[in-house]
Amino acid sequence: MSSENGQGDGGAEEAPPEQLALIRESVRSAKVPRAKPRTWRGAALAKELPVARVLVDKGVLHLDRYFDYAVPEELDAEAQPGVRVRVRFGAGRHRVRAGRREGGGLIDGFLVERLAESDYSGPLAALAQVVSPERVLSAELLGLARAVADRYAGSLADVLQLAVPPRSTRAEQRPSPEALAPPGAPDAGSWARYERGAAFVESLASGGAPRAVWNALPGPEWSEELARAVAATLASGRGALVVLPDGRAVARIDAALTALLGQGRHAVLTADAGPEKRYREWLAVRRGSVRAVVGTRAAMFAPVRDLGLVALWDDGDDSHSEQHAPQPHAREVLLLRAAQDKCAFLLGSWSCTVEAAQLVESGWARPLVASRDQVRGAAPLVRTVSDGDLARDEAARAARLPSLAWQVVREGLRHGPVLVQVPRRGYVPRMACAGCRAPARCRHCSGPLEAQDAGALRCGWCGREEGAWHCPECGSFRLRAQVVGARRTAEELGRAFPAVPVRTSGREHVLDTVPGAPALVVSTPGAEPVAEGGYAAALLLDGWAMLGRPDLRAGEDALRRWIGASALVRPQGAGGTVVVVAESTLRPVQALVRWDPVGHAVRELAERAELGFPPVSRMAAVAGPQEAVADFLRAVELPPGAEVLGPVPLPDTMPGRPPRPGAPPPGEHWARALIRVAPGTGAALASALKAAQASRMARGGGEAAVRVRIDPPDIG
């Protein structure tokens, strides 16, 4: 110690006897350092099934296969299929002693199966260690992970990193609770509002496997309806899995299930739960103690036993798309699980995506909708403010809000809170017809046209320049750039209504609920809090900011966000009113006014089928430095009929800003090519891209990285 703490320079010799005794005791009680795993040189092999087939946790495509190892006799009992192991990887054939391969670095892996003999002719290295006797990798989970890896041109090890959470010793040592007996079958409850709702719940309770796309009615009842579907599945003696976009939605389903079934019947799996708690809950599911799982996309691989239902809420939300390799989407994973386990499937949302409409149109799933009378009784009144109205409105030019919006806010604040949805900043503009506002698209590939600095038009997909564009809808030759960014309105609303509190909900601070007292709640899309008793009114500002994004899903996404906010408003019979500031003739706006997201999705699907857009066609994106992308495209053996669009330059990432998903690292200039194939050849495309990427990785050297993504969510 230093002299400042009252100690001289004598050190330990001058320490009081009590301190020395404590030091000696701490040394005695310290854990003995664990020895490194042995090489098992000369050790006897297991008498039965002496070969272990292991998946090593490398995550590179050219090593995406199993490797055989010898099983020492001392590890025979613990080395069972599904356990975590450590092996030595990377030793050459020349490092052989006593018939055993030695050397290499220690690496984690999973023991997949035990064999009587190996098809590898050379000497085998021995298993170094069984990390834990807990069998975390079942045959069902392994099959699902392999299907996802093949679907997204990824490696099995990368998928298992998403599927199996990191190990926690304390969680493994704690026993899981005893499994509860199946509950009684619930009644249909508010499912009776839908034309086939009661029959759907009865089918789940009787052990059936119905597949449905559910267009939920506006209001808070959706969480209770999902809980009843889970309860009906549990009543049949099977398990259920529900995946939701965020923690707020998980909390609502968690509360609804607890109120309906009580504690101990379901587990909550979210990425932000903490490693020990998440692994403990995951183990309870794996051991069969809990038969129902609710969580975010981290739960889409949950090892539920006797799976009877997989359900997904709001599949259009970006949060369902995993950002780690191979970047699977929760909807596609659950579709694979429904096919693999032959279980029920439920895709629910207030809105409707094109993928959901395709499931219904193909006959794979049945629609689960309410009658138009039920929809009109539950939805609020929707009014529009178009560009022409804004041009004639003096208040809109002075205060950036139309007179109709002020009137609705003033009236709504007399009865409760009012929601104001303001789009996020940073939306990129695209070009549209100045006459009819139809998006300007390339004549060659139907990609979005972008305006260059010199005034020329260029396709954002194939890179071709367009010198003589005219609108195919109205024949106009004039273009306009759509509105960019969001208008900050909280200060203006606060000054206009000084006696009313103003609350904000956005990226920095997201509110879960707000009281039912009069207040202005300014929120970005997706962060709208739930108001007690519902909002009295809602303003959906700057519709062009969302409709003007250079993205194939701009209209679908804008409608989904508008309906998500409007569903929190009271029904029209209770005075609920929604004002949307957007051109009233646009298809998404008309779908909102009629509250017809299904009709909008069906029309979008028909147009995409005509133009060859996803999801009717399958598409992949290849991004990286210009030369690397060109070399990759020359090397890959694409299936017949594949169409390559591009490459075209990607927008640079500004230094100091976090890169967008799929964007190049700061300071690097990347290009992107899109590869489009006809329906039915998506598997061949993924296989070809995976083989080409594996070949590049095997060569190593100084080759620049190339990113491959199947079904990219943002293609322009």
C-alpha positions in Angstrom: 0.0 0.0 0.0 1.1 3.6 -0.3 1.9 5.9 2.6 -1.4 7.7 2.0 -3.2 4.7 3.3 -1.3 4.7 6.5 1.3 2.1 5.4 5.1 2.5 5.4 7.5 1.1 2.9 7.8 -2.2 4.8 5.1 -3.8 2.6 3.6 -7.1 3.8 6.1 -7.4 6.7 4.3 -4.4 8.4 0.8 -5.6 7.6 -1.4 -6.5 10.5 -1.8 -10.2 11.3 -5.5 -10.0 10.6 -4.8 -8.9 7.0 -2.2 -11.6 6.5 -4.6 -14.2 7.7 -7.2 -13.0 5.2 -4.7 -13.1 2.4 -3.7 -16.7 3.3 -7.4 -17.8 3.5 -8.2 -16.2 0.1 -5.3 -18.0 -1.5 -6.4 -21.3 0.0 -10.0 -20.8 -1.2 -9.0 -19.7 -4.7 -10.1 -22.0 -7.5 -7.4 -24.2 -9.0 -6.8 -23.0 -12.6 -8.4 -25.4 -15.1 -5.9 -27.3 -17.3 -6.1 -27.0 -21.0 -7.9 -29.8 -22.8 -5.6 -32.8 -23.4 -4.6 -34.2 -26.8 -5.5 -37.7 -25.5 -2.3 -39.2 -26.9 -2.4 -43.0 -26.5 -5.9 -42.9 -24.8 -8.2 -45.8 -25.6 -11.1 -45.0 -27.9 -14.8 -45.5 -27.0 -15.8 -49.2 -27.6 -19.0 -48.3 -29.4 -19.4 -45.5 -32.0 -15.8 -44.2 -31.6 -16.3 -41.5 -34.2 -17.9 -38.1 -33.5 -19.1 -35.9 -36.3 -18.6 -32.3 -35.3 -19.8 -29.0 -36.7 -17.0 -26.5 -36.0 -17.9 -23.0 -35.2 -15.9 -21.3 -38.0 -18.7 -19.6 -39.9 -16.9 -19.5 -43.3 -18.6 -21.0 -46.3 -15.7 -23.1 -47.6 -15.7 -25.0 -44.2 -19.5 -25.4 -44.1 -19.4 -29.1 -43.5 -18.9 -31.7 -40.8 -15.6 -33.0 -39.5 -14.9 -36.4 -37.9 -13.0 -36.8 -34.6 -12.1 -39.7 -32.4 -14.0 -40.2 -29.1 -11.7 -41.0 -26.1 -13.1 -43.6 -23.8 -13.2 -41.1 -20.9 -15.5 -38.9 -22.9 -17.8 -41.7 -24.1 -20.6 -41.0 -21.7 -20.7 -37.2 -22.1 -20.0 -37.1 -25.8 -23.7 -37.4 -26.9 -25.3 -35.8 -30.0 -26.3 -32.2 -29.4 -23.6 -31.3 -26.8 -21.1 -28.5 -27.1 -17.5 -29.7 -27.6 -14.0 -28.2 -28.1 -11.8 -29.7 -30.8 -8.4 -28.9 -32.2 -8.7 -27.6 -35.7 -6.1 -26.8 -38.3 -3.4 -29.5 -37.9 -1.9 -30.9 -41.0 -1.5 -34.6 -42.0 2.2 -34.5 -41.0 1.4 -33.9 -37.3 0.5 -37.5 -36.3 1.6 -39.4 -33.2 0.6 -42.9 -32.2 -2.0 -42.9 -34.9 -3.6 -39.6 -33.7 -3.6 -36.3 -35.4 -2.3 -33.5 -33.2 -1.9 -29.8 -33.2 -4.1 -27.0 -34.3 -6.0 -24.4 -32.3 -8.9 -25.1 -29.9 -12.3 -24.2 -31.3 -15.9 -24.6 -30.2 -18.3 -26.8 -32.0 -21.4 -29.1 -31.7 -21.4 -32.8 -31.7 -23.9 -33.8 -34.4 -23.8 -37.6 -34.3 -21.8 -40.6 -33.3 -20.6 -43.1 -35.9 -19.0 -46.6 -36.0 -16.5 -45.5 -38.6 -15.4 -42.5 -40.5 -15.4 -42.0 -44.3 -12.2 -40.0 -43.9 -9.2 -42.2 -44.7 -6.6 -40.3 -42.7 -5.9 -40.3 -38.9 -8.4 -38.5 -36.7 -7.8 -36.0 -34.0 -9.5 -36.7 -30.7 -12.2 -34.7 -29.1 -10.4 -32.2 -26.7 -13.3 -31.6 -24.3 -17.0 -31.9 -23.8 -17.9 -28.4 -22.7 -21.2 -29.3 -21.2 -23.3 -32.5 -21.1 -26.4 -30.4 -21.9 -27.8 -31.5 -25.2 -28.6 -28.1 -26.7 -28.8 -29.0 -30.4 -31.6 -31.3 -31.3 -32.1 -33.0 -34.7 -35.1 -30.7 -35.4 -33.2 -27.6 -34.7 -30.2 -28.8 -36.8 -32.5 -29.5 -39.7 -34.1 -26.1 -39.4 -30.7 -24.4 -39.3 -29.6 -26.2 -42.4 -32.7 -25.2 -44.3 -32.2 -21.6 -43.3 -28.5 -21.7 -44.3 -29.4 -23.1 -47.7 -32.3 -20.6 -48.2 -30.0 -17.6 -47.5 -26.7 -18.8 -49.0 -25.1 -18.8 -45.5 -23.2 -21.2 -43.3 -24.7 -23.5 -40.8 -22.4 -22.3 -38.1 -23.7 -18.7 -38.5 -27.3 -19.8 -38.3 -26.6 -21.8 -35.1 -25.0 -18.7 -33.5 -28.4 -17.1 -34.0 -30.4 -20.2 -32.9 -28.4 -21.3 -29.8 -27.7 -18.6 -27.2 -24.3 -18.4 -25.5 -23.8 -20.8 -22.6 -24.2 -19.8 -19.0 -22.9 -22.3 -16.4 -25.1 -21.0 -13.6 -28.2 -21.3 -15.8 -27.3 -24.9 -16.7 -26.8 -25.9 -13.1 -30.3 -24.6 -12.1 -33.0 -27.2 -12.7 -36.0 -26.1 -14.8 -39.5 -26.2 -13.2 -41.8 -29.2 -13.7 -43.9 -29.0 -16.8 -47.6 -28.1 -16.1 -50.5 -30.1 -17.4 -52.3 -28.7 -20.5 -54.8 -26.0 -19.7 -58.4 -26.1 -20.6 -59.5 -24.9 -24.1 -60.5 -21.2 -24.1 -63.6 -19.8 -25.6 -63.3 -17.8 -28.8 -63.6 -14.5 -27.1 -63.1 -11.6 -29.5 -62.1 -14.0 -32.2 -65.8 -14.2 -32.9 -65.6 -10.8 -34.6 -63.9 -12.5 -37.5 -65.7 -14.6 -40.1 -63.7 -17.7 -39.4 -62.2 -16.7 -36.1 -64.0 -19.1 -33.8 -63.4 -22.0 -36.2 -59.7 -21.1 -36.2 -59.5 -21.3 -32.4 -61.5 -24.5 -32.3 -59.2 -26.1 -34.8 -56.1 -25.3 -32.7 -57.7 -26.7 -29.6 -58.6 -29.9 -31.3 -55.1 -30.5 -32.6 -55.5 -29.1 -36.1 -52.9 -27.2 -38.1 -54.8 -24.3 -39.8 -52.7 -21.7 -41.8 -54.1 -18.2 -41.8 -53.3 -14.6 -42.7 -55.0 -12.5 -40.1 -56.0 -8.9 -40.8 -56.7 -7.7 -37.3 -59.3 -5.1 -36.5 -58.0 -1.8 -35.0 -57.9 -1.6 -31.3 -56.0 -3.2 -28.4 -57.7 -6.6 -28.6 -55.1 -8.2 -30.9 -52.8 -9.1 -27.9 -55.7 -11.0 -26.2 -56.6 -12.7 -29.4 -53.0 -13.9 -29.9 -53.0 -15.1 -26.3 -56.2 -17.2 -26.9 -54.6 -18.8 -30.0 -51.6 -19.8 -27.9 -53.9 -21.1 -25.1 -55.9 -23.2 -27.5 -52.7 -24.7 -28.9 -51.5 -25.6 -25.4 -54.9 -27.1 -24.6 -54.2 -29.7 -27.4 -51.0 -30.8 -25.7 -48.7 -29.0 -28.2 -46.4 -26.0 -28.0 -46.7 -22.5 -29.5 -44.2 -19.8 -30.6 -45.1 -16.1 -31.1 -42.6 -13.7 -32.6 -43.2 -10.0 -32.3 -41.3 -6.9 -33.7 -40.2 -5.2 -30.4 -40.1 -5.4 -26.6 -43.3 -3.3 -26.2 -45.4 -5.8 -28.2 -43.7 -8.7 -26.3 -44.7 -7.1 -23.0 -48.4 -6.9 -24.1 -48.5 -10.5 -25.1 -46.7 -11.5 -22.0 -49.3 -9.7 -19.9 -52.2 -11.1 -21.9 -50.9 -14.7 -21.5 -50.3 -14.3 -17.8 -53.8 -12.9 -17.3 -55.3 -15.8 -19.4 -53.2 -18.8 -18.2 -51.3 -17.6 -15.1 -47.6 -17.8 -14.4 -45.2 -20.5 -15.5 -46.8 -21.5 -18.8 -44.8 -19.4 -21.2 -41.2 -18.2 -21.6 -40.1 -14.7 -22.8 -37.1 -14.7 -25.1 -35.6 -11.3 -26.1 -32.1 -10.3 -27.0 -32.0 -7.6 -24.3 -33.0 -9.9 -21.4 -29.4 -10.6 -20.4 -27.3 -13.7 -21.3 -28.0 -15.7 -18.1 -31.8 -15.1 -18.0 -32.2 -15.6 -21.7 -30.3 -18.9 -21.6 -32.2 -20.0 -18.5 -35.5 -19.4 -20.3 -34.2 -21.1 -23.4 -33.2 -24.2 -21.4 -36.6 -24.4 -19.9 -38.1 -24.5 -23.4 -35.4 -27.0 -24.6 -36.0 -29.3 -21.6 -39.8 -29.3 -22.2 -40.6 -27.5 -19.0 -42.3 -24.6 -20.9 -44.4 -25.2 -24.0 -45.1 -21.6 -25.2 -42.6 -19.0 -26.2 -43.1 -15.3 -26.8 -40.2 -13.1 -28.0 -38.6 -10.9 -30.6 -36.8 -12.3 -33.7 -34.2 -13.8 -31.2 -37.0 -16.4 -30.5 -37.7 -17.5 -34.0 -35.4 -20.6 -33.5 -36.8 -21.4 -30.0 -36.7 -25.3 -29.6 -40.3 -25.7 -28.7 -41.3 -29.3 -28.2 -44.3 -30.7 -30.2 -44.7 -27.4 -32.0 -48.3 -26.9 -32.8 -48.4 -23.1 -33.8 -46.0 -20.5 -35.1 -47.4 -17.0 -35.1 -45.8 -13.7 -36.3 -47.2 -10.2 -35.7 -46.6 -7.3 -38.1 -44.3 -9.1 -40.6 -43.7 -5.8 -42.5 -41.7 -4.4 -39.6 -37.9 -4.0 -40.3 -37.1 -5.5 -36.9 -38.0 -9.0 -38.2 -35.0 -8.9 -40.5 -31.9 -10.2 -38.8 -28.8 -8.1 -39.4 -26.3 -10.8 -38.6 -25.3 -13.4 -41.3 -27.0 -14.9 -43.1 -29.6 -12.2 -42.4 -32.8 -14.3 -42.3 -36.3 -12.9 -42.0 -38.5 -14.2 -39.2 -41.4 -14.7 -41.5 -39.4 -17.0 -43.8 -38.0 -18.9 -40.8 -41.4 -19.5 -39.4 -42.7 -20.6 -42.8 -39.9 -23.2 -42.9 -40.8 -24.3 -39.4 -44.5 -24.7 -40.3 -43.6 -26.9 -43.2 -41.0 -28.9 -41.3 -43.1 -29.5 -38.2 -46.5 -29.6 -40.0 -47.9 -27.2 -37.5 -50.4 -24.3 -37.6 -49.3 -20.9 -39.0 -50.7 -17.5 -38.2 -49.5 -14.2 -39.8 -51.2 -11.3 -38.2 -51.1 -7.5 -38.6 -53.4 -4.5 -38.8 -52.0 -4.0 -42.3 -51.1 -6.6 -45.0 -47.8 -7.1 -46.8 -47.4 -8.3 -50.3 -45.8 -11.6 -49.0 -48.9 -12.2 -46.9 -51.2 -11.6 -49.9 -49.1 -14.0 -51.9 -49.6 -16.7 -49.2 -53.4 -16.3 -49.6 -53.4 -16.1 -53.3 -51.3 -19.3 -53.7 -53.8 -21.1 -51.5 -51.2 -22.0 -48.9 -53.0 -20.0 -46.2 -56.6 -18.9 -45.7 -57.7 -15.3 -45.0 -58.9 -14.5 -41.5 -60.7 -11.2 -41.9 -63.8 -9.4 -40.4 -66.8 -8.3 -42.3 -67.0 -4.7 -43.7 -69.5 -3.8 -41.0 -67.1 -4.9 -38.3 -64.3 -2.9 -39.9 -66.4 0.3 -40.2 -67.5 -0.1 -36.6 -63.9 -0.4 -35.2 -62.0 2.0 -37.5 -61.8 5.8 -37.0 -62.9 8.4 -39.5 -60.1 9.1 -41.9 -59.9 12.5 -43.7 -57.2 13.7 -46.2 -55.4 17.0 -46.9 -53.9 17.0 -50.4 -51.5 19.4 -52.1 -54.3 21.4 -53.6 -55.9 21.9 -50.1 -52.5 23.0 -48.7 -52.0 25.5 -51.6 -55.4 27.1 -50.8 -54.9 27.1 -47.1 -53.5 30.3 -45.6 -52.9 28.6 -42.2 -50.9 25.8 -43.8 -48.6 28.3 -45.5 -48.1 30.2 -42.4 -47.8 27.5 -39.7 -47.1 24.4 -41.9 -50.3 22.7 -40.6 -53.6 22.8 -42.5 -56.7 24.3 -40.9 -58.4 21.0 -40.8 -55.6 19.6 -38.7 -55.8 22.5 -36.2 -59.6 21.9 -36.0 -59.2 18.2 -35.4 -56.5 18.8 -32.7 -58.6 21.4 -30.9 -61.7 19.1 -30.9 -59.7 16.0 -29.9 -58.0 17.7 -27.0 -61.4 18.2 -25.4 -61.9 14.5 -25.1 -58.4 13.0 -24.7 -54.9 12.7 -26.1 -54.0 13.5 -29.7 -51.3 11.6 -31.6 -49.1 13.4 -34.1 -47.0 11.2 -36.3 -44.0 12.9 -37.9 -41.8 10.9 -40.3 -38.1 10.4 -39.5 -35.5 12.6 -41.2 -33.2 11.4 -43.9 -35.6 9.9 -46.4 -34.1 10.0 -49.8 -36.2 11.6 -52.6 -37.1 9.9 -55.8 -38.6 11.2 -59.0 -42.3 11.0 -59.8 -44.6 12.3 -62.5 -45.5 15.9 -61.9 -49.0 15.3 -63.2 -50.3 12.1 -61.7 -47.5 11.5 -59.1 -46.8 8.0 -60.4 -43.2 6.9 -59.6 -40.7 7.2 -62.5 -39.3 3.9 -63.4 -36.8 2.5 -65.9 -38.1 1.2 -69.2 -35.6 -1.7 -69.1 -35.9 -3.2 -65.7 -38.6 -1.0 -64.0 -36.1 0.2 -61.3 -36.5 3.7 -59.8 -35.1 6.6 -61.7 -32.9 9.0 -59.9 -31.9 12.6 -60.8 -28.2 13.2 -61.3 -26.3 16.5 -60.6 -26.3 17.3 -64.3 -30.0 16.8 -64.5 -29.9 13.4 -66.3 -31.9 10.5 -65.1 -30.3 7.2 -64.2 -31.8 3.9 -63.0 -31.0 3.0 -59.5 -31.0 -0.7 -60.4 -29.3 -1.3 -63.7 -27.5 2.1 -64.1 -28.9 2.9 -67.5 -29.5 6.6 -68.3 -33.0 7.7 -69.4 -33.0 10.6 -71.8 -36.6 10.6 -73.1 -38.8 9.6 -70.2 -42.5 10.1 -70.2 -45.2 8.9 -67.8 -47.0 5.7 -69.0 -50.0 6.6 -66.9 -50.8 10.2 -68.1 -48.2 10.9 -70.8 -46.7 13.8 -69.0 -43.0 14.7 -69.6 -42.5 16.7 -66.4 -40.9 15.2 -63.3 -40.9 16.4 -59.7 -38.8 15.4 -56.6 -41.0 14.2 -53.8 -40.9 15.8 -50.4 -37.7 15.1 -48.3 -37.4 14.8 -44.5 -39.7 15.5 -41.5 -41.2 18.7 -40.2 -40.5 19.4 -36.6 -43.9 20.3 -35.1 -43.6 19.8 -31.3 -42.6 23.4 -30.7 -45.3 24.9 -32.9 -48.0 22.7 -31.3 -46.7 23.7 -27.9 -47.0 27.4 -28.7 -50.4 26.9 -30.2 -51.7 25.0 -27.2 -49.8 26.3 -24.3 -52.0 24.8 -21.6 -51.6 21.2 -23.0 -48.6 19.0 -22.2 -46.6 17.8 -25.2 -44.9 14.4 -25.0 -42.4 13.0 -27.6 -41.7 9.4 -28.4 -38.8 8.5 -30.8 -35.5 6.8 -31.1 -33.9 8.4 -28.0 -36.9 7.8 -25.7 -39.8 5.5 -26.7 -42.9 5.7 -24.5 -44.9 2.6 -23.9 -48.2 4.1 -22.7 -49.6 7.5 -22.1 -52.6 8.5 -19.8 -56.0 9.2 -21.2 -55.9 12.9 -20.2 -55.7 15.6 -22.9 -52.1 15.8 -24.3 -50.2 16.1 -27.5 -48.1 13.0 -28.3 -45.5 13.6 -31.1 -44.1 10.4 -32.3 -42.0 9.0 -35.1 -43.5 6.0 -37.0 -43.3 2.8 -35.0 -42.8 4.5 -31.7 -46.4 5.5 -31.0 -47.3 4.8 -27.4 -50.7 3.2 -26.5 -53.1 5.7 -24.9 -55.5 4.6 -22.2 -58.9 4.4 -23.8 -57.4 5.2 -27.2 -56.5 8.5 -28.8 -59.2 11.0 -29.6 -57.6 12.0 -32.8 -54.4 11.5 -34.9 -52.5 13.6 -37.4 -50.3 11.8 -40.0 -48.1 14.6 -41.3 -45.8 14.8 -44.3 -47.1 11.7 -46.2 -44.9 12.5 -49.1 -41.8 11.9 -46.9 -42.7 8.3 -46.6 -44.3 7.8 -50.0 -41.3 9.4 -51.7 -38.6 7.0 -50.6 -36.8 5.3 -53.5 -37.9 1.9 -52.4 -40.2 -0.8 -53.9 -42.0 -1.0 -50.6 -42.6 2.7 -50.1 -46.3 2.7 -50.5 -46.8 -0.6 -48.6 -44.6 0.6 -45.7 -46.3 4.0 -45.5 -49.8 2.4 -45.4 -48.6 0.0 -42.7 -47.2 2.8 -40.5 -50.4 4.9 -41.0 -52.7 2.0 -40.1 -50.5 1.2 -37.1 -51.0 4.7 -35.8 -54.6 4.9 -36.7 -55.4 1.6 -35.1 -54.6 3.3 -31.7 -57.4 5.9 -32.3 -60.9 5.4 -31.0 -63.6 4.2 -33.4 -65.6 6.6 -35.5 -68.6 6.0 -33.3 -66.7 7.3 -30.3 -65.5 10.4 -32.1 -62.1 9.1 -33.3 -60.7 11.0 -36.3 -57.5 10.7 -38.3 -56.2 13.4 -40.7 -53.5 12.3 -43.2 -51.5 15.0 -45.1 -51.0 13.3 -48.5 -52.4 13.4 -51.9 -55.9 11.8 -51.7 -55.7 10.2 -55.1 -52.7 8.0 -54.2 -53.4 4.3 -53.8 -52.0 3.9 -50.2 -54.1 7.0 -49.1 -57.2 5.6 -50.6 -56.6 2.2 -48.9 -56.3 4.0 -45.6 -59.5 6.0 -46.1 -61.4 2.8 -46.9 -59.4 0.8 -44.3 -58.6 -1.8 -46.9 -54.9 -2.9 -46.6 -55.7 -6.3 -48.0 -57.0 -4.9 -51.3 -53.9 -2.7 -51.5 -51.6 -5.7 -51.0 -53.5 -7.7 -53.7 -53.1 -4.9 -56.3 -49.5 -4.5 -55.4 -48.9 -8.2 -55.8 -50.6 -8.1 -59.3 -48.3 -5.3 -60.4 -45.2 -7.0 -59.1 -46.1 -10.2 -60.9 -46.5 -8.2 -64.2 -43.1 -6.4 -63.7 -41.2 -9.4 -62.3 -40.6 -7.9 -58.8 -40.2 -9.7 -55.5 -41.8 -11.7 -54.0 -43.1 -13.1 -57.3 -39.5 -13.3 -58.4 -36.5 -14.1 -56.2 -33.7 -11.5 -56.0 -30.2 -11.3 -54.5 -27.9 -8.4 -54.0 -24.1 -8.5 -54.4 -22.3 -5.5 -53.0 -18.7 -4.5 -52.6 -15.9 -2.6 -54.3 -16.6 -2.2 -58.1 -13.8 -4.6 -59.3 -14.6 -7.2 -56.7 -18.3 -7.2 -57.7 -17.4 -7.5 -61.3 -15.0 -10.4 -60.6 -17.7 -12.2 -58.6 -20.3 -11.9 -61.3 -17.8 -13.3 -63.9 -17.1 -16.3 -61.6 -20.6 -17.2 -60.4 -22.5 -19.8 -62.5 -26.0 -18.4 -62.4 -29.0 -20.6 -63.1 -30.6 -20.3 -66.6 -32.7 -17.2 -67.1 -31.0 -15.2 -64.4 -31.0 -11.4 -65.0 -28.2 -9.2 -63.7 -29.1 -5.6 -63.1 -26.1 -3.3 -62.6 -23.7 -2.9 -61.0 -24.4 0.7 -59.9 -22.6 2.8 -57.3 -24.0 2.8 -53.7 -24.3 6.1 -51.8 -21.2 6.6 -49.7 -21.4 6.5 -45.9 -20.6 9.8 -44.3 -17.7 9.7 -41.8 -18.9 9.8 -38.2 -22.3 8.4 -39.0 -23.4 4.8 -38.4 -23.7 2.9 -41.7 -27.1 1.8 -42.9 -27.7 -1.9 -43.3 -26.0 -3.0 -46.5 -24.2 0.4 -46.9 -20.4 0.5 -47.5 -18.0 1.2 -44.6 -17.1 4.9 -44.2 -14.5 6.0 -46.7 -15.1 3.1 -49.2 -16.8 3.3 -52.5 -19.0 0.3 -53.3 -21.2 -0.8 -56.1 -24.2 -3.2 -56.0 -25.6 -5.6 -58.5 -29.1 -7.2 -58.3 -29.7 -10.7 -59.6 -33.3 -11.6 -60.5 -34.5 -15.1 -61.2 -37.9 -16.6 -62.0 -40.1 -18.3 -59.4 -38.9 -21.8 -58.6 -35.2 -21.1 -59.1 -34.5 -19.3 -55.9 -32.8 -22.4 -54.4 -30.5 -22.7 -57.4 -29.6 -19.0 -57.2 -28.7 -19.3 -53.5 -26.6 -22.4 -54.2 -24.7 -20.7 -57.0 -24.0 -17.6 -55.0 -22.9 -19.7 -52.0 -20.5 -21.8 -54.1 -19.0 -18.7 -55.7 -18.5 -17.0 -52.3 -17.0 -20.1 -50.8 -14.5 -20.3 -53.7 -13.4 -16.7 -53.1 -13.0 -17.3 -49.4 -11.0 -20.5 -50.0 -8.5 -18.6 -52.2 -8.1 -16.0 -49.5 -5.3 -13.6 -50.3 -6.0 -10.0 -50.8 -9.4 -10.3 -52.5 -11.8 -7.6 -51.4 -14.8 -8.6 -49.5 -18.1 -9.0 -51.3 -21.5 -9.2 -49.5 -24.2 -11.4 -50.7 -27.8 -11.1 -49.5 -30.8 -13.1 -50.5 -34.1 -11.2 -50.7 -32.7 -7.8 -49.6 -35.4 -5.7 -47.9 -34.2 -2.5 -49.6 -33.7 -2.7 -53.4 -34.8 0.7 -54.4 
